[in-house]
Amino acid sequence: MRITPLSLFAPVLFAIGAMSPALAQLAPSAEWAAEVESRYQVSIDTPYISQGGAELAMDIYSRRDVTTPQPTLVFFHGGFWVAGSKDAQMLALLPWLEMGWNVVNVGYRLGGTAPAPAALVDAFCALRFVGTEAARFNIDTSRIVVSGQSAGGHLALSMGMIPDTEGFSAGCPEGTTPKVAAVINWFGVTDVQDVIEGTNAQPNAARWFAGVNDARALAQQVSPMRYVKNDLPPILTIQGDADPIVPYAQGVALHRALATTNVRNQLLTIPGGGHGRFTGDQRKLIYTTIQEFLMESGFTFF
């Protein structure tokens, strides 16, 4: 069989190309979206503990296209501990999936079901579950970053700052709670007493303590500001300076307190920013800052 040189067909191919519409091209984000399903194993509503007759669950997005344990984000939703749901957080998780990280999206008991400190207890139990099941989900326990927004920011800060000796993890299943490698705090509550009965009191925040004996003492015990000390993990706080819900002053106070320690920390102020709902340009700045902060803290991205 004789093989005809492709060069002989060049004029014909050119003519066909000139008559045909241009081939469609995917944007880089669309290319990533087309590939992401093959990269991740998705485990929705994975139970991690039963508390008060309720089975608590988390969603786990774990890389299945690699063989080595991966850096992992553990995320807590907001809602002043009495509202919100993990099921509404997907858009907040997408940038981390695009960066190639495992992601754990945690559900916890809300105040209407169980008052303070239930949500905090659940967060500690979720973190312990992540450590216990690390091999199952390809998680690198030395590279766990905790994050959350508003009340979720408070829970993330608590995971990195409140020691086990406070007893909040005492009722969790047996296991070892992994050490948090970094905290990404989105406008989280740092002074709980202030938002339940202080000058910045919020009705929803107060609902978390409904029926609690000596709410003031407990609010102080669950406030991250109480636990500022040396040797905490790196902490990045993101907050708008016009936040009407969680005072910007709380983020500033945490940053200033940490600045007196050896803890790597940064406050990213969003000028004119409110309680989240940042613009696209602001979010680009935020995620660029997150990547830079984590890389400077020893993390790598693929």
PyMOL commands that set and color helices and strands:
alter all, ss='L'
color gray80, all
select helices_A, chain A and resi 6-19+28-39+86-88+90-98+118-132+151-161+164-166+192-197+203-207+215-221+224-227+248-258+280-296
alter helices_A, ss='H'
color red, helices_A
select strands_A, chain A and resi 40-51+54-63+70-76+102-106+139-149+182-186+235-240+265-270
alter strands_A, ss='S'
color yellow, strands_A
deselect
rebuild
show_as cartoon
